[in-house]
Amino acid sequence: MSNKISGSNTNIWEQFHGPNMGYIEEQYDLYLDDPTRVDASLKEVFDKYGAPDWMQGQGGQAVEQGASSGDIKKVTSAMKLVEAIRRNGHLEANIYAVPPQEERYSPLLDSKTYGLSEKDLESIPATWIWEEAPNHVHNGKQVIQELKKYYAGNISFEVDHVHNDEEHNWIQHKIETGAYQVSLDNDRKKELLNQLTEVEGFEHFLAKTFVAQKRFSIEGLDVMVPMLDYMVRASSEDKMNDIMMGMAHRGRLNVLAHILGKPYEKIFSEFHHAPNKELVPSEGSMGINYGWTGDVKYHFGASRDVKNSHEERSTRVTLAHNPSHLEFVNPVVEGFTRAAQDDRSERGDVSQDTGKAFSILIHGDAAFPGEGVVAETLNMSDLPGYRAGGSIHIIANNLLGFTTGQKEGRSTRYASDLAKGYEIPIIHVNADDPEACLSAVQLAYEYRQKFHKDFLIDLVGYRRYGHNEMDEPRGTQPYLYQRIDQQPTVATRYAQHLQEEGTISEGEFDQVKETIDQKLKDIYENMKENETGERDVKKLPEAVESKLEDIETAVPLDQLKELNKGLLQRPDNFNVFRKLEKILQRRENALEEGNKVDWALGESLAFASILADGKPIRMTGQDSQRGTFAHRHLVLHDVEDGSTYCPMHGLEQAQASFSIHNSPLNETGVLGFEYGYSVQAPEALVIWEAQYGDFANAGQVIIDQFISAGRAKWGEKSSLVMLLPHGYEGQGPEHSSARLERFLTLSAEHNWTVANVTSAAQYFHLLRRQAEIGDRDEARPLVLMSPKSLIRNQRVASDGKLLSEGKFEPLLEQPGLGKNEEQVTRIVIGSGKIMVDIEEAIDEAKDNNWDWLHVLRAEQIYPFPDRQLQETLERYPNVKEIVWVQEEPRNMGSWDFVKEILYELIGDDQELSYSGRPHRSSPAVGEPNIHKTEQNRIIHEALKLNKGGDTNEGN
């Protein structure tokens, strides 16, 4: 900094001589100790020009007499100490609202560790070890003191693992200049106090009014509500369309009330069996259940529109519904967010705008390192198919997981350490310092907006009560709760701080508390009473009861031919692998008379026609671009330069986007993401494909809690498609069964469609039907047992007319059988690959007389086509035996589900029997030869064949 007076060549310090110099030195020392102790005019000079010239050493900083500026070792050691503070200041930071038993001390931050005395540090000019030291910092000792204030106060940082220089330097600059810190005027401080008091008052009122009712109180982490409010305001001012939030139970009711604007009376009404009165919602508020079976009060989400200050537009804030499976909402919320950012209206890939929406995820301190779905979600955060422009994560750190302490719950120092592997910046902040917490949010939000990447805030507070309000924590954590019991609330502490600084007067805080309590009392007392105290069970919506039989899905043959032609076009000079090009060119005449459409082409034509109808498609899976079984090839790779081309993107008829991504190697995270995407983008056909069907096992929580029951519990509509390769081909336990039985166990209330189709035409129509219902009340997921070897089996290929003139048939009859209705005595019914094997066996034994037999395929297992089956059975008056055939073991597959239905349909003189594998604990054998023997046995039993292949009928 120049000491010259602006506009002149005069140095300001040249005006002082002799005794005046001594006076200035004395005053400057006072200024360094406390700037308010010197005259205002001198303070202004010192602020502007720093130390007098004669007190300055090299680098323009004050140097004590006798400083050893040539001692390079001391300077190097001081530089190491500075870097240690930046990296490890958090080790001594005052981040614990409830002070830990052990003193927070680290030798890494102790000058003695580096062989430095106070005198050594005082002798080092500040800029030698801190290039951007502010004017009031002149030597090494002051540098250390200042940096410890930044890095080891009530807020601390871990950013050394962020390897991008631009990001790292940006964060460091924000920290060391204090530019990230919020500056609140008196009105804003009072508003913050009111927010904290309202949060606390709401919890206290619930505790008094609904004694021993679960509410998962926020107390101890109260400041989380003002933090969320700060982000909502900032997003609204930035004119974002959507803020997507996910959180577990702790503090959820408070967030619903004060961030989502859920009316107090609505929340009060959901406390069932309240001791004082039975309550119903007040007029105009939302009903108790969003679906028809409902959920407990602290699982529900909500949405709210927030106007920005200019009232030009609103920002929608959405809190996702969340079951007790804690962190599993994370990928769902990320799917919401990505769907809100994507523009799907144009041909080609989606156009993403990360400024349209962003997500906030609130984690538990035990669950964040404990649940694998957290790592899965973090891993997706910067992948092309899943990135959502950066999420802000808050760990609601209450030091406990139910009754499990930190030493038993994780192997890391902090709950947040998992994030380091993904280079996510981390802030630890004391939940009892509201202004520091808002500063943490400010930095996190600015970083997200600038770099479009994730940021994590470890909000370190406590849990004032047990895991829930009926739990007694003092039996397992007596010492901790002894300290918590003595801990003033954050509102009380902040009020005391504001009173000490003169922002509020004595008694003002008490008045605020009384006003809030009276408001809650008035709302409660004015609610309407339900005279009976009973609530009716809601009925299934009429549209949900639809069996989807009237939806037309045929596409004119000429249109299909044009689409097929477009799918075979390539950009000029695009060089496809020669062998693959030959495979693709075989599709050229597939729709001509005498040819057939195989599974892969049927799918491509379905996709193309759906795009031509103006409906976007998103498809993901571990190898979905090529297809696990090398059949799809919807992303082509140039053999010369490695560039890629998606035929769907060049399709002239397409009126909407098509995106297809190979997913990371996980199931829970990506399946949750696609579910969330499908909910937020109901007009899109969203497909997730498992590499093998039973890999969906790893996503069972998403299937159980969201996909199968989300609509019944929360009214959340999804038309997600799950493609699960299924079929017994001797590949062992993990590559055979998609565990069909598990989906059938969850099947009820028309919650989804479960199908196992055996032709390309059936698949074509099923996909088109699913796309058609996506944005309608009839929407529901589709669980499809997709084929493996059948993909290339010509028996699965279909005549083009079945695509152009047909529709999906939930029950198919085997062509060539059952013509002589009076002679049929046995009907074999089953689904999937085994039925193709049976067809092949019949053809191979074509010289046999099959008049006694008819074979039916249940292409849709849920809802089961009972009406169609009843009508078919009525045509065969002499049937004595109905055989359910399946490849899966008896305790798996469809048998346990369909036998009840079949028993209802058969006559008194008819017998129902089972043909398949016996009960097993493993889904399939591991030895191919044993598999083949079993498969042949099942087919021979179903068809009454002897080992030579001849029928026993009539002998």
Secondary structure, DSSP 8 states (H G I E B T S, - for coil): ---B-TTSS-BGGGG--THHHHHHHHHHHHHHH-GGGS-HHHHHHHHHH-S-GGGB-GGGSB--TT--TT-HHHHHHHHHHHHHHHHHGGGT----SS--SS----GGG-GGGGT--HHHHHTSBHHHH-TT--TT--BHHHHHHHHHHHHSSSEEEE-TT---HHHHHHHHHHHHHTTTS----HHHHHHHHHHHHHHHHHHHHHHHHSTT------TT-TTHHHHHHHHHHHHHHTT-SEEEEEE-STTHHHHHHHTS---HHHHHHTSTT-SS--B---TTS--S-SSSS---GGG--EEEEEE-TT-S-EEEEEE----SSGGGHHHHHHHHHHHHHEE-SSSBS-EE-TTSEEEEEEEETTHHHH-HHHHHHHHHTTSTTT--S-EEEEEEE-S-BTTB-HHHH-SSSSTTGGGGGGT--EEEEETT-HHHHHHHHHHHHHHHHHH---EEEEEE---SS-SSTT--GGGT-HHHHHHHHT---HHHHHHHHHHHTTSS-TTHHHHHHHHHHHHHHHHHHTS-B-SS---------GGGG---TT------HHHHHHHHHHHT---TT--B-HHHHHHHHGGGGTTSTT--B-HHHHHHHHHHHHHHTT--EEEEETTTTT-TTS----SEEBTTT--EE-GGGG-TT--SBEEEEE--S-SHHHHHHHHHHHHH-TTSEEEEE-SSGGGGGGGHHHIIIIITTHHHHH------EEEEE---SSS-GGGT---HHHHHHT--TT--EEE---SHHHHHHHHHHHHHHTTSTT---EEEEE-SGGGG-TTT-B-HHHHHH----SEEE-TTSS-STTT--EEEEE-THHHHHHHHHHHHTTTS--TTEEEEEESEEES--HHHHHHHHHT-TT--EEEEEEEEETTSTTHHHHHHHHHHHS-TT-EEEEEEE---SSSS-S-HHHHHHHHHHHHHHHHTB-TTS-B-TT-
